[in-house]
Amino acid sequence: MGTFKIVGSGFFTASRKARLAIYLWLANFLFSLVLVAPFYFLLQRDLARSLAGENLFKGQDLLWLGDLVYKYQDVLPLFLGWLALPSLFYLVLQVFLNGGVLGRISVGERVNLAAFLSDSARYFWRFFRVFLISIIGYVLVFGLLGRGLSAFFKIWTESASTQWTPLIASFLRLFIFLLLFSIVKMFFDYVKVGLVVEESKKTVRATLANFQFLGRRFFRAWGLFLLVGLMFIGLSIGYYLGARLIPKNSISPLVILFIWQQVYILARSWTTVLFFSTEYEFFKTHKYSAS
């Protein structure tokens, strides 16, 4: 099966199981709600029925932000420390949700919340071990290879005779780092897919086997990943352009902007389902056609 056929098949699966995107959006929305609530009540207490609050919505005065930071400067480190724990919890939550997405993609049944949560719990420990292994992968790639690339670009820019050279070097470095991130992300996605397809619990063995699976099909798998990634980039650009058209000088447009943000997050959740759907199709097609 060719790349575009796999994308079409993945697109059909992601559309047929669109409820998965709704579950992902709902989980992220509830998580954000819990995270933002303390800051909301803090602002509500300090700005409610005040001129600063009115000017905030009108976009006329942001000096209140400096006053607020000064007033709560002793509490700020506590807030930053408090954000570290939710960030870690968010990563673990994504591991949990990935199990539900791949579990439901792998079966022909209709998607429902109970089955989604059941699959999330079923694959959680396997995917969590993959997450721990992936940390080692990211550290090796960005710690060792990343430092080498940074040293190369530093030597290049130090001998530059124009201001364009550092600018081009910064863009190229960012571009290469994004490509490296996509490779590592794709690799561990296929480890998860392999665990689900083969009903295996041996994450280390699945990780090592994935080197052999992707080794002979790397550019086809990576091209597929980047093709779906371009769709994600297109959605992000569309969201950004749409958000710029919404005025922010009163409460009503802010409500519209909030709704527009949620539409974007829902679309982004759907692309997550699309990523896994295409990877699942690619794995099954090439794994079993080869055998």
N, C-alpha and C positions, 0 to 999 in steps of 0.2 A: 504494500500500500504506500503510495507516494505521500509527500509532506502535506500537500493541499487536501488530499483525501482524508488524511488523519485530522487536519484542522477542521474540515467539514464534519467529520464524525464526532469530534470533540465538541464542536459548536452545537450539534444536534443533542448530544448528551447533556451539555450544560444548560441548554434551553429546556429540555424535557425535565430536568431536575433543578429547575430554577428556585425551588423552595430552599435548597441548600444555601443559596446566596442570601435569602431572607433570614435564615437562621444565623448566618455569619454576621449580617448587618445588625440583627437584634442583640447578639452577644456583645459586639463592639459598642453598640449604643448604650447598653446597660452598664458596661464597664466604664465608658466615658462619663456617664451620669454620676456614678459613684465617685469617680476621680475628681470631677469638676465641682460637685456639690459643696465641699468646704470653702472653696474660693468664692462660689456664688453667694453663700451666706455671709462671708466676710465683706464682700462688696456691697451686699444688700444692707448690712448694718451700717457701713460707713457712708454710703452714697444715696440711700433711699431718701426721697423727699428733700434732696439738696440741689443747690445750683450746679455743683460739680457733676452730679449725676445727669442733670438735664443737658449740660454742655457736652458730656461724654457721648450721648446719643446723637447730638447734633454735629459731633466731630469738631468742636470748636476749642476744646480745652483738654489737654492730656497732662497738665501739671499735677493733677490729683494723683497720678501714678507715682511721681517722685515723692510726694507727701506720704503716700501709703507705704512705699518701700522704706522711707525714713522712719515712719511710725512703728513699723513691724520689723525693723532691721535685726532685732535679736531673735525673732521667730523665723526669719527667712532660712537660715541653715536647717531648721527643723522641717520646713516645708520641702526643701531640696532632698533631705534625707528621706522624708515621707514619700517623695516621688520615686525614689530608687526601688522601693519594695513593690509598688504597683507596676513599674516597668518590668521587673522580673516576673511578676504574676501574669502580666500581659503576654509575655513570651510563652509561658507555660500554658496559658489559655489557648494560644494559637496551636500549640502542639496537640492539645485536647481536641480542638475543632477540626484539625486536619484529619484525625482518625475518623471522625464522623463523615467528612466529605468523601474521602477515599473509600470508606466502607460502603457508603450508599451508591457511589459510582460503580462499584464492582458487582452490584447485583441488579437484576432487572425489575425489582419491586418498586412500587411507588414510594416516594419519600414522605416520611412522617417524622414528627419530632421525637417520638419514643425510640424509633429505630435509629435515628441520627445520634441521640445521646447514648444509646446502647453501643453503637459502633465506636463512638468517641471514647467511651470507657474501655471497650475491648482492646483497642489498639494504643491506648494512652501510654502504657509502660514501655511498649516497643518503640514508639515514636519518641518518647522522652529519652531513651537511651541513644537513639539516632541524633537527637538534639545535643546531647552531651558530646557525642563523637564529632558532630559538626562544629562545635566550638573549637576543637583541636584543629579541624580542617581550616577554619577561618583564621586561626592564629598562625598556622604554618604558612598559608598563602599570603596573608596581609602583613604578617610579622616579618617573615624572611624575604619573600619575593617583593613585597611592598617596600621594604626598606632598601632593597637593591634598586628598584625603580626610582624611588625618591632620590637616592644618591646619584643616579645617572642624570636625572633632570636637574639636580642641583649643580652638577658639573657643567651641564649644557648652558644653564641660565647665567652662571658666573662669568662665562666668556662671551656673553651676548653683547652686541654693540648697539642694539636698538631696544626700545620698550616693547616691541611686538613679540620678541622671543620669549620673555617670561610669561606673557599672556597666552601664547600658543602652547608653551610647555605646561602651564596650569590646566588648560583645556584638555590636552592629550593625556596628562596624568589622571585627571578625573575620568576621562573616557575609558582608559585602560583599567582603572580600578573598578568601574561599573561592569566592564566585560568580565573581569576576574570574579566579581561578586556573582554575576549571572551563572558562571561555570560552577562555582561551589554550590550555589542554591539549586541549580539543576541536578547536580550530582546527588545531593542528599534527598531531593524530591524522588528520584528514581529508586533510591534505597527504600523509601517508604512505600512506593508503588510495588516494588518487588516483595516486600514483606506481606502486603495485602494479597497480591495475586497468588503467591505461592503458599500463603497461610503459614508463614514461618515466624518463629519467635527469636531466631538467632540473628541479632542485629549486626554483630561483628562479622559473621560469615556473609551476611547479605551485603555489607559494605565492601568487603573484599571482592565478592563476586561481581559487584557493580563496576569495578574497574575493568573487568573482562568484558562485561556487557557493553559498556559505553566506549571501550577502547576501540572496537571495530566499527562503531556507529557514531562516533563523537560528533562529527560535523553535521550529520543529519539530525541528531538529537538537539544539538545546540542551535541549529538553524530553525528548528521547530519552536524551541523555547524563545528565541529572539523574535520570531514572527508573531507569536502571541504577545510578547512584550511590547511590540510596536502598537498593538491594539490598546494595551494599557496606557502607553504614552499618549496615544491619540485621545483617549478618554480624559486623561489628566489635562491636556492642552485645551480640550473643549470645556472642561470645568473651569479652568483658569480664565479663559476668554469670557465665558458666561458670567463668572463672578465679577469681572471688571465692569460689566455693563450694569450691575445692580448698584444703585446709589446707597450710601451708608450714612445719610444725614438725619435719619429718623428711625423709629422703632419698626414700622411696617416693612421697609426694605431689609432690615436686619432679619426679620422673620422669614422673608423670601430667601435671603442668603442662607439661612439655616436649613431651609427645606432643600435648596439647591445643593448644599453640602451633603445632606443625607442621601439625595439621589445619586450623587457622585460616589459616596461610600458604598451604596447598594450596587452600583455598576462595578466598582472595584472589587467587591465581594464576588460578583458574578465572574469576573476575569480570573479570580483565584480558582473557582470551580472549573473554568475553561482550561487553565494551566494543568490541573490535575487530570482532567478528562483527556486532553491531548497526550499527556505523558502516559496515562493508563493505556490508551489505544496504541501508542508507539511501542510500549513495553510488550504488550500481548502480541502485537503483529510481528515484531522482530525476534522476540524470545522464542516463540513456538514455531515460527517459520524456519528458524535456524535449526531447531531440533527436529 
